[in-house]
Amino acid sequence: MSLTESEFAALRHTIAIRGTVRIAVLPLTIFAWAAVSATLIPLVLFDQWSAAVLLPLAILVGGFEAIHALHVGAERIGRYLQVFYESGDLEGPRWETTAMAVGPALPGGGIDPLFTVVFASATVINMAPAAWLPFSRPALAVAIAVLHGAFLLRLFRSRVAAARQRAVELESFRALKSPPPETKP
């Protein structure tokens, strides 16, 4: 097996592993969030709102960031393979090129690879217990709302960026592959 073939095989394997791990991280994150949320209910009874609401939020943030990093990395490797292994006269599979051509044609825009709807729903549910805080502790209610809102904004921005990532990185890799323009003296 040549170096080129082994690199291609290793990178395709990396994409497969990252895709599998990304899908496994979601239920683990939601399970951990739900379990920690349930065990922190007594903290609400003792007026420890910040720990009861922010610790589960930290689990959601950590899970999302792991999924986001796995997805972005796999997509970047895919564009690399598309440009350096699937373009030109090279023989071999055309998975990345074909997948990119089919993707936009899916009705409704396809899947949500970052699971942003799941994370947004869990974030709103996570914030719900603090709904009556504005009456007793308005500053804490604002802090909790701001932190949850910041995460919701992160989800939205990540989803928008993920939708553009393929096209942007495809052009970036094409620019890297093309020879620099000749300079005339």
PAPAMAR-551251 format. One record per residue: residue in three letters; x negated, y negated, z negated of N, C-alpha, C in turn. Coordinates in steps of 0.2 Angstrom, whole numbers, padded with zeros to 4 digits, always signed. Each point is the difference from the previous one (the first is absolute). Layout:
// PAPAMAR-551251
ALAXYZXYZXYZ ...
This chain:
// PAPAMAR-551251
MET-0004+0006+0000+0004-0006+0000-0004-0006+0000 SER+0001-0005+0004-0004-0006+0001+0002-0005-0006 LEU-0005-0005+0000+0002-0005-0005+0006-0003+0001 THR+0002-0002+0006+0006-0003+0002+0006+0004-0002 GLU+0000+0006+0002+0005+0005-0002+0001+0001-0007 SER-0005+0000-0004+0000+0001-0007+0003-0007-0003 GLU-0002-0005+0002+0002-0007-0002+0008+0000+0001 PHE+0002+0002+0006+0007-0001+0001+0004+0005-0004 ALA-0002+0006-0001+0003+0005-0004+0000-0002-0008 ALA-0005-0003-0002+0000-0003-0007+0004-0006-0001 LEU+0001-0004+0005+0004-0006-0001+0007+0002+0001 ARG+0002+0005+0004+0007+0002+0001+0002+0004-0007 HIS-0005+0004-0003+0002+0003-0006+0001-0005-0006 THR-0004-0006+0001+0001-0005-0005+0007-0003+0000 ILE+0002-0001+0006+0007-0003+0001+0005+0005-0003 ALA-0001+0006+0002+0005+0005-0003+0000+0000-0007 ILE-0006+0000-0003+0000+0001-0008+0003-0007-0003 ARG-0002-0006+0003+0003-0006-0003+0008+0000+0001 GLY+0002+0002+0006+0008+0001+0001+0003+0004-0005 THR-0003+0006-0002+0003+0005-0005-0001-0003-0007 VAL-0005-0003-0002-0001-0003-0006+0005-0006-0001 ARG+0001-0004+0005+0004-0006-0001+0007+0002-0001 ILE+0002+0006+0003+0007+0002-0001+0001+0003-0007 ALA-0006+0003-0003+0000+0003-0006+0000-0005-0006 VAL-0003-0005+0002-0001-0006-0005+0007-0003-0002 LEU+0005+0000+0005+0006-0003-0002+0004+0003-0005 PRO+0001+0007+0000+0004+0003-0005-0004+0000-0007 LEU-0006+0000+0001-0004+0000-0007+0001-0007-0003 THR-0001-0005+0004+0001-0007-0003+0007-0001-0003 ILE+0005+0002+0004+0007-0001-0002+0001+0004-0006 PHE-0002+0006-0001+0001+0005-0006-0004-0004-0006 ALA-0006-0002+0001-0004-0003-0005+0004-0006-0002 TRP+0002-0004+0004+0004-0007-0001+0006+0002-0005 ALA+0004+0005+0003+0006+0002-0004-0002+0003-0007 ALA-0005+0004+0000-0001+0003-0007-0003-0005-0005 VAL-0004-0005+0003-0003-0005-0005+0006-0005-0002 SER+0004-0002+0005+0006-0004-0001+0004+0003-0006 ALA+0002+0007+0001+0004+0003-0005-0003+0000-0007 THR-0007+0001+0000-0003+0001-0007-0001-0007-0003 LEU+0001-0006+0004-0001-0006-0003+0006-0004-0002 ILE+0006+0004+0000+0006-0003-0002+0000-0002-0007 PRO-0003+0004-0005+0000-0002-0007-0004-0007+0000 LEU-0004-0002+0004-0004-0006+0000+0005-0006+0001 VAL+0006+0001+0004+0005-0005+0001+0003-0001-0007 LEU+0002+0005-0004+0003+0000-0006-0004-0004-0005 PHE-0007+0000+0001-0004-0004-0005-0002-0007+0003 ASP+0003-0002+0005-0001-0006+0004-0007-0001+0003 GLN-0003+0006+0002-0006+0000+0004+0001+0000+0007 TRP+0003-0005+0003+0002+0000+0007-0005+0000+0005 SER-0006-0004-0002-0005+0000+0005-0003+0007+0002 ALA-0001+0004-0006-0003+0007+0001+0005+0004+0004 ALA+0007+0000-0002+0005+0004+0002+0001-0001+0008 VAL-0001-0006+0002+0002-0002+0007-0007+0000+0004 LEU-0005-0003-0002-0006-0001+0004-0004+0007+0001 LEU-0001+0004-0005-0003+0006+0001+0003+0005+0005 PRO+0006+0001+0001+0003+0003+0005-0001-0004+0007 LEU+0000-0006+0000-0001-0004+0006-0008+0001+0002 ALA-0004+0001-0004-0007+0001+0001-0001+0007+0004 ILE+0004+0005-0002+0000+0006+0003+0002+0000+0007 LEU+0006-0004+0001+0002-0001+0007-0005-0004+0004 VAL-0003-0005-0002-0005-0003+0003-0006+0004+0002 GLY-0002+0004-0005-0006+0005+0002+0002+0005+0005 GLY+0006+0003+0000+0002+0005+0004+0001-0003+0007 PHE+0003-0006+0001+0000-0004+0006-0007-0001+0003 GLU-0004-0003-0004-0007-0002+0003-0003+0006+0002 ALA+0000+0006-0003-0003+0006+0003+0003+0002+0006 ILE+0007+0000+0001+0003+0002+0006-0002-0005+0006 HIS+0000-0006-0002-0002-0006+0005-0007+0002+0002 ALA-0005+0001-0004-0007+0001+0002+0000+0006+0004 LEU+0003+0005-0002+0000+0007+0004+0003-0002+0007 HIS+0005-0003+0001+0003-0002+0006-0004-0004+0005 VAL-0002-0006-0003-0005-0004+0004-0006+0003+0002 GLY-0003+0004-0004-0006+0004+0002+0001+0005+0006 ALA+0006+0004-0001+0001+0004+0005+0002-0003+0007 GLU+0003-0005+0000+0002-0004+0006-0006-0003+0003 ARG-0005-0002-0004-0006-0003+0002-0004+0005+0004 ILE-0001+0006-0003-0003+0006+0003+0003+0002+0006 GLY+0007+0000+0000+0004+0001+0006-0002-0005+0006 ARG+0000-0006-0001-0002-0005+0005-0007+0001+0002 TYR-0005+0002-0004-0007+0001+0002+0000+0006+0005 LEU+0004+0006-0002+0000+0005+0004+0003-0001+0007 GLN+0005-0004+0000+0004-0002+0006-0005-0004+0005 VAL-0004-0004-0003-0004-0005+0004-0007+0004+0002 PHE-0003+0004-0004-0006+0003+0001+0000+0007+0002 TYR+0006+0003+0000+0000+0007+0002+0006+0001+0005 GLU+0005-0004+0001+0005+0001+0004+0000-0004+0006 SER-0004-0005+0000+0000-0005+0006-0005+0002+0005 GLY+0000-0002+0006-0004+0001+0005+0000+0007+0003 ASP-0005+0003+0002+0000+0006+0004-0001+0006-0005 LEU+0000-0001-0007-0001+0006-0004+0006+0005+0000 GLU-0002+0006+0000+0005+0005+0000+0002+0002-0007 GLY+0006+0002-0001+0002+0002-0007+0007-0002-0002 PRO+0001+0001-0006+0007-0002-0002+0001-0008+0000 ARG+0006-0001+0001+0003-0007+0000+0005-0002-0005 TRP-0001+0003-0006+0005+0000-0005+0002-0008-0002 GLU-0006-0004-0002+0001-0006-0002+0003-0005+0005 THR-0002+0001+0006+0003-0004+0006+0007+0001+0001 THR+0002+0007+0000+0007+0002+0001+0004-0002-0006 ALA-0002+0001-0006+0004-0002-0006+0001-0008+0000 MET-0005-0004+0002+0001-0007+0000+0005-0002+0005 ALA+0000+0004+0006+0005-0002+0005+0007+0002-0001 VAL+0001+0005-0004+0007+0003-0002+0002-0004-0006 GLY-0004-0002-0005+0002-0003-0006+0005-0006+0001 PRO-0001-0005+0004+0004-0006+0000+0007+0002+0003 ALA+0001+0005+0004+0006+0002+0003+0005+0003-0005 LEU-0002+0002-0006+0004+0003-0004+0006-0005-0002 PRO+0006+0003+0000+0006-0004-0002-0001-0002-0008 GLY+0002-0006-0001-0001-0003-0007-0007-0001-0002 GLY-0005+0000+0004-0007-0001-0002-0004+0006-0003 GLY+0003+0006-0001-0003+0005-0002+0000+0001-0008 ILE-0006+0003-0002+0000+0001-0008-0003-0006-0003 ASP+0000+0000-0007-0003-0004-0004-0006+0003-0003 PRO-0006+0000+0003-0006+0004-0003-0002-0003-0006 LEU+0002-0005-0003-0002-0003-0006+0005+0001-0006 PHE+0006+0003+0002+0005+0001-0004+0002-0006-0004 THR+0000-0006+0003+0002-0006-0003+0007-0001-0003 VAL+0004+0004+0004+0007-0001-0003+0001+0004-0007 VAL-0004+0006+0000+0000+0004-0006-0003-0005-0006 PHE-0006-0003+0002-0003-0004-0005+0004-0006-0002 ALA+0003-0003+0004+0004-0006-0001+0006+0002-0005 SER+0003+0005+0002+0006+0003-0004-0003+0001-0007 ALA-0005+0004-0001-0003+0001-0007-0002-0006-0003 THR-0002-0005+0003-0002-0006-0003+0006-0004-0003 VAL+0005+0000+0004+0006-0003-0002+0003+0003-0006 ILE+0000+0007+0000+0003+0004-0005-0005-0001-0007 ASN-0006-0001+0002-0005-0001-0006+0001-0007-0003 MET+0003-0005+0003+0001-0006-0002+0006-0001-0004 ALA+0005+0005+0002+0007-0001-0003+0000+0000-0007 PRO-0003+0004-0004+0000-0001-0008-0001-0007-0002 ALA-0004-0004+0003-0001-0007-0002+0005-0005+0002 ALA+0006+0003+0002+0005-0005+0003+0002-0005-0006 TRP+0001+0003-0006+0002-0004-0005-0005-0004-0004 LEU-0006+0000+0002-0006-0003-0003+0001-0008+0000 PRO+0002-0003+0006+0000-0007+0000+0004-0003-0006 PHE+0004+0003-0003+0004-0003-0005-0004+0000-0007 SER-0004+0005-0001-0004+0000-0006-0007-0002+0001 ARG-0004+0002+0006-0007-0002+0001-0001-0002+0007 PRO+0002-0006+0001+0000-0003+0007-0007+0001+0004 ALA-0005-0002-0004-0007+0000+0003-0002+0007+0002 LEU+0002+0005-0004-0002+0007+0001+0004+0002+0006 ALA+0006-0002+0001+0004+0002+0005-0002-0003+0007 VAL-0003-0006+0000-0003-0003+0006-0006+0004+0001 ALA-0004+0001-0004-0007+0004+0001+0002+0007+0003 ILE+0005+0003-0003+0001+0007+0003+0003-0001+0007 ALA+0004-0005+0001+0003-0001+0007-0005-0002+0005 VAL-0005-0004-0002-0005-0002+0004-0005+0006+0002 LEU-0001+0004-0004-0005+0006+0001+0004+0005+0005 HIS+0006+0001-0002+0004+0005+0005+0001-0004+0007 GLY+0001-0006+0000+0001-0004+0006-0006+0001+0004 ALA-0006-0001-0003-0007+0000+0003+0000+0007+0004 PHE+0002+0005-0004-0001+0007+0003+0005+0001+0006 LEU+0006-0003-0001+0004+0001+0006-0002-0004+0006 LEU-0003-0006-0001-0004-0003+0005-0005+0004+0003 ARG-0004+0003-0004-0006+0004+0003+0003+0006+0004 LEU+0006+0003-0002+0003+0005+0004+0002-0003+0007 PHE+0003-0005+0000+0003-0003+0006-0006-0002+0005 ARG-0005-0003-0003-0006-0002+0004-0004+0006+0003 SER+0000+0005-0004-0004+0006+0002+0004+0004+0005 ARG+0007-0001+0000+0004+0004+0005-0001-0004+0007 VAL+0000-0007-0001-0001-0004+0006-0007+0001+0003 ALA-0005+0001-0004-0007+0001+0003+0000+0007+0003 ALA+0003+0005-0003-0001+0006+0002+0004+0001+0007 ALA+0005-0004+0001+0003+0000+0007-0004-0003+0005 ARG-0005-0004-0002-0004-0003+0005-0007+0003+0001 GLN-0002+0004-0005-0006+0003-0001-0003+0004+0006 ARG+0004+0004+0003-0002+0004+0006-0002-0005+0006 ALA+0004-0004+0002-0002-0005+0005-0006-0004-0001 VAL+0000-0003-0006-0006-0004-0002-0006+0004+0000 GLU+0000+0006-0003-0007+0003-0001-0002+0004+0007 LEU+0005+0001+0004-0001+0003+0007-0004-0005+0004 GLU+0002-0006-0001-0004-0006+0004-0006-0001-0003 SER-0001+0000-0007-0006-0001-0003-0005+0006+0002 PHE+0002+0006+0000-0005+0005+0002-0001+0000+0008 ARG+0004-0002+0004-0001-0001+0007-0005-0005+0001 ALA+0000-0006-0004-0005-0005+0000-0007+0002-0002 LEU+0000+0005-0005-0006+0002-0002-0003+0005+0005 LYS+0004+0004+0003-0003+0004+0005-0002-0003+0007 SER+0003-0006+0002-0002-0003+0006-0007-0003-0001 PRO-0003+0000+0005-0007-0003+0000+0000-0007+0000 PRO-0005-0003-0004+0001-0007-0001-0001-0004+0007 PRO+0002-0006+0001+0000-0003+0007-0008-0002+0000 GLU-0002+0000+0007-0007-0001+0001+0000-0008+0000 THR-0006-0002-0003-0001-0007-0001-0005-0002+0006 LYS+0001-0005+0003-0004-0003+0006-0004-0005-0003 PRO-0007+0000+0002-0005-0005-0002+0002-0007+0003 
